[in-house]
């Protein structure tokens, strides 16, 4: 017959190891974490294009990981030649 492990001693050992390793590992993960931002672009007009693009470029300049999600109407912002510069 196989010997039964002492479950109380085993649980105590696991708890001690977790208490010793967890704070150090959590501190390492927090130090290595890069800030991130996700922006949802929902409108395809020029006046609604500025906020997501300005926020995204500012966050990227600060070293953040940035994602911009374009909804169906927001896809118009990605079309080349969609807007011409204002005439003087």
C-alpha positions in Angstrom: 0.0 0.0 0.0 1.3 3.5 -0.9 2.1 5.9 1.9 -0.3 8.8 2.2 1.3 12.2 2.2 0.8 14.5 5.1 -1.6 16.9 3.5 -1.4 19.5 6.3 2.4 19.6 6.0 2.2 19.7 2.2 -0.3 22.6 2.3 1.9 24.5 4.8 4.9 24.0 2.5 3.0 25.3 -0.5 1.7 28.3 1.4 5.3 29.1 2.6 6.7 28.9 -1.0 3.9 31.0 -2.4 4.4 33.7 0.3 8.1 33.8 -0.5 7.8 33.8 -4.3 4.6 35.8 -5.0 5.6 39.3 -3.9 8.9 39.2 -5.8 7.3 37.8 -9.0 4.4 40.4 -8.8 6.9 43.2 -8.4 8.9 41.9 -11.5 5.7 41.7 -13.6 4.6 45.2 -12.6 8.0 46.7 -13.4 8.1 45.0 -16.8 4.5 46.0 -17.8 4.1 48.5 -20.5 1.1 50.9 -20.3 -1.4 50.3 -23.1 -4.5 52.0 -24.5 -7.2 51.0 -26.9 -9.2 53.6 -28.8 -12.5 53.0 -30.7 -13.0 55.2 -33.7 -16.8 55.2 -34.5 -17.3 58.1 -37.0 -15.8 58.7 -40.4 -15.9 62.5 -40.6 -12.8 64.7 -40.3 -14.0 66.4 -37.1 -14.3 63.0 -35.4 -10.9 61.9 -36.7 -8.9 64.2 -34.6 -9.6 62.8 -31.1 -8.6 59.2 -31.7 -5.6 60.1 -33.8 -4.3 62.8 -31.4 -4.8 60.5 -28.4 -3.1 57.6 -30.2 -0.1 59.6 -31.3 0.3 61.2 -27.8 0.1 57.8 -26.0 2.6 56.3 -28.6 5.0 59.2 -28.0 4.9 58.4 -24.3 5.9 54.8 -25.0 2.5 53.2 -24.6 1.2 50.3 -26.7 -1.7 51.8 -28.6 -4.5 50.0 -30.6 -7.1 51.8 -32.6 -10.3 49.9 -33.5 -12.3 51.2 -36.4 -16.0 50.5 -36.5 -17.8 50.2 -39.9 -18.3 54.0 -40.2 -14.9 54.7 -38.8 -13.2 52.9 -41.6 -13.7 55.9 -43.9 -10.8 57.6 -42.0 -8.4 55.0 -43.4 -9.3 55.6 -47.0 -6.5 57.5 -48.9 -7.6 60.7 -50.6 -10.8 60.9 -48.6 -10.2 64.5 -47.5 -8.5 67.3 -49.3 -6.6 70.1 -47.4 -8.6 73.3 -47.0 -8.1 75.9 -49.7 -6.6 79.3 -48.7 
